[in-house]
C-alpha cells in the first residue's frame, strides 16, 4: 500500500443515477486537496461537464493509490475482486442497505476521507478465495470470490450430489441443495442465512456450510485458511458454481472444483476507532431491546 495517497479513484455503483452527486462532491473535495482524481468510466457517463479523468476498472487497477467505492456491499465485492491482486486499498461509502463492508455514510464521507488522507485510518486484510473448475484433467474456468464460492442447483428440484475432500483427505459425500465455501467476510452473508457461524474477519479460516442437507447429522465445518478444498460432482444436470453472486459457471458430471485461499488479500481501510463488533450490533440489530 502506497501512502500518502496521491491518486484516488472514485468508483460508483453500476447503473445507478444516484452516484453522480456524491462522486462530484467527493471529486471536487479531493481535487481541492491536490489529489489526482480518476473516476471509473461507467460512473463518469452520469457526470456532466466534469474535470476528472475517466478510466476503466482495468486501467484503474494499475494507476491509483486508493479506491473509494460509493455503493453497497455488492459493489464492494466486485471491486475488491478486481483490485486485490494489485494491492490497492479500498474504502466504502454506503448507499446500500446493510453495509457490512462500507463504513462511511454520505454524511460522514468528506470528513472520513479527509482523515484518511491525513493518515488517520485502520488497515484490515481480508482473504479471498480462488476457485478453479477442472474437467477431464484440464482447468476450464477460474475466478476469485470475496464472500463465498457456492455450488448449487439452478432450477430443477433434485438435489446436488458431491464428494468433499480437504487437503486430499476424504471428508464426506453429500446430498443437498448446495454447498457454501465461505471466507470470514462472507460469514455474515449467505453462509449465515444457511446456519453457519459468524467468523471474525481477522481469522485465517474457511468454512463449509451445506444448504438444506439431506442428513440430520451434517453441520457446518471450519477449516484452516491454507486448506485446499476439493468438490467432485456426482450428479450432472442443472448445477452451477457461483462466485459472490456475480459470476456463474455450469457444471457437468465428474467436474472438480478446487478452492484455495488467494495469495493476495484485499486491503480495506476503516476510520479510526472502527470496531467489527459495533458493526455486528448495528447491522444485525443486536442493540435493540425486546
Protein Blocks (a to p, Z undefined) as FASTA:
>chain_A
ZZddfbdcddddehiaklmmmmmmmmmmmmmnopacdddfklmmmpghiabdcddfklmm
mmbmbdcdeddfklmmmmmmmmmmnopacddddfbfnommlmbafklmmmmmmmmmnopa
cddddddddddddeehiafbdcddfkbccdddfkbmbdcdddddeehiafbdcddfbdcd
ddfklmmmmmmmnopacddfkbccdddddehiabfkbccddddfkbccddddfbgcjddd
dehhlaccdddehiacdddddfbdcdddddehiafklmmmmmnopmbcZZ
